[in-house]
Amino acid sequence: MAITDSDIAGVLTAYLERYPQEAGQLVEPLRIFAEGREFASRRTFPMHVTAGALLVRDGAEVLLIEHLAYGITLQPGGHLEPTDTTLVGAALRELSEETGIDPGQVVPVSAHPAYVEFGRVPARPAKGEPDHYHLDFGYAFTTADAEVGRIQESEVTGAAWYPLDLAERLVGPRIARAVTTSTGIRYSLRHRELP
């Protein structure tokens, strides 16, 4: 079953229970969410939900992409699809699609997002999209030895592993939260089991 507004609201509520200090940053998306519906659809304006993936390899580096449309370096991620059943599953799908990473070599750190961010997206007339907002749910994943495969050239111009300090300068503090949550399961990942 596709991701519903109720599913999204549940994840957002649980996130704010874990990180209540971020409630002020999410006032506007909460207001929009209360007034609308079908936020899993990329055709819902002025806001819809996206899913991102922060993949930490061996606790030392993070996988980032060069986004074709935006021309910037950021974590893999994108719009939800009707076949997605969970936000964490959507993040893993986007990670695999954009970077060619084998999903079998990746373990989600938690069923809870490592970050939730609200950001403005400029209009893209060629796609029939006005200025709008993304409410991005980002999940931390870990791997011991996954490698970049065939990238999704329609979305991405490159994908590479970045040292943690450089990744944080490029993408922001969400890197630190992903690393903090993923280093605790590094040992178990090497033995292919979660604690």
N, C-alpha and C positions, 0 to 999 in steps of 0.2 A: 504494500500500500504506500502511496506517495506521502511525502512529508506534509503534514497539515499545520495550520496556524497554531493549533493546540500543542502540537509537538514542539514547535519553535518557542512558544510561550513557556512551556515547561523547561526547556533547556535554558532560556534566558533567566527565568526565575531562579533556577538552581545556581546559575553562574553568579547572579547578584547576591545570593545567600553566601557564596564562597568569597566574593570580592565586593562587599557592600560599599567600599570606598569608591567604586567606579560608577555608582548609581547616578551621580551628577553628570557624568559624561554621556549617559544613555537616556537622559530625560526626553530629548526630542524623538529618538526612535520609539521610545515607549509611548509617547503621545500619538505618533503616526500609527503605530501598531494597534492602539486602542480604537482608532477611527477607521481602519481599513480591513482588508481581507486578502487571502490568497498570496501571501508574501513569499511563497516558494516559487512563484512564477516570475520569470524575468520580464514579463510584460506588465507587471504591477508597478505603477508609479504613484506617488513620488519615491517609493522605497521598495526594495525587495532584498531577499536574503541571499548571501553567497557563502561559500565554505572555503577555508584555506587550510593548508597543511605546512607545518613546520617540522621537517624531518631532520633529526639530529643523528649524526653518524659517530658512533664510538665516543660520544660525549665531547667531541673535539671540533666538529664542523657541522654546518647547516647547509642544506640544499636550497639554492635560490635560482630563480629564472630571470631571464630578460624578457619582459612582457612586450609583445609586438605592438599592440594598440596604444599602450601608454608610454612606451619607450623608457621604462624604468626597471630597476632590479627590485624584485619582491619575492615573497613566498609563492609556491604554486597554489592555485585555487581558481574558483570561478562559480558560475551560476549552477543552481540546482537543476536536476533533470527529473521528469515525471517518474522515472524508474528508481530514483533514490528513495530509500526508506528511512535513513537516519542522516543527521548532519555529519557525524563522524565518517559514515560510509561515503557520503558525497565528497568529503575532503580527501579521502583515500582514492576515490575514483579520479578526481581532478589531478592529484599527485601523479598517479600512474599514467593518465592520459598525456599530461603535459611533459613529463620527464622520461617516460619509458621505464621507470623504476618498477621492478617486479614486486607486486603487492604482497607476495608470499615472503618477502625478505623484510617486511615492515611490520612493526607492532605498534598499535595505538597505546599511548601512555595512559590515557584515561578516557572514559566515556564523556567527560566534561571538557568544554573548550578551555584552552590555555589563554585565549583572549576573545573579546567581542569588541569590534570597532565599527564606528559609524562614520562613513565618509561620503563626500560629494563626488559624483562622477559626471564629467562634462558630457554634453549632448553628442550623440553620434548619429547625425542625420541619415547616413547610409544604412544604418540598421533600424531607423525609425525610432530612435531613443532620444527623448528630451533630457535636459539636465535632470539628474535624479540622485538618489542615495543608495548605497549598499550598506546593509547591516551584515558584517562579515563575522562569521563564527569560525575561529581558527583553532585547530586541534594539533597537539604535539604527538609526533610519532618518533620512534627510534629504530635504528638498524645497526647491525654490527659491520656489515660489509656491502650493502647494496651499491650498485653502480648506475649511473645515468645510462639509459638506453636511447631508443629513437625518440626524439622530441616531437611534439605536435607543432609542426612548422606553421600551421594556420593561426596559432596563438602565441608561440614562443620562438624567440630567435636564438636562445641558448639556455643551458642549464649547467650549473657547476657547484661544487662544494666550496664553501667559504669558511675561513677561520671564524670562530665565534665573535671576536672583537670587531672584525671587519663587517660581518653580517649584522651585528647590532648597530653599527654606524650607518649602514645602508638601509635597514628595515625598521629599526627602533627597538624599544624595550621589550616587545613581545618575544624577542629572541631569548632574553634572560629567563623569562618565565618558562619557555619551552625547554631550555637546558636544565633548569632547576628541577622540573618535573620528570625529565627523562633520565637524568643520571642515576636516579635511584633504582632503575630497572636494568641498567646496563649489564650487570653481572648475569642476571637471569636470562637476558636476551641471548647472550653467548651460548647458553645452555638450552635455548629454544623453549623456555617456559616462563610464564609470568609468575611473579611472587603471589 
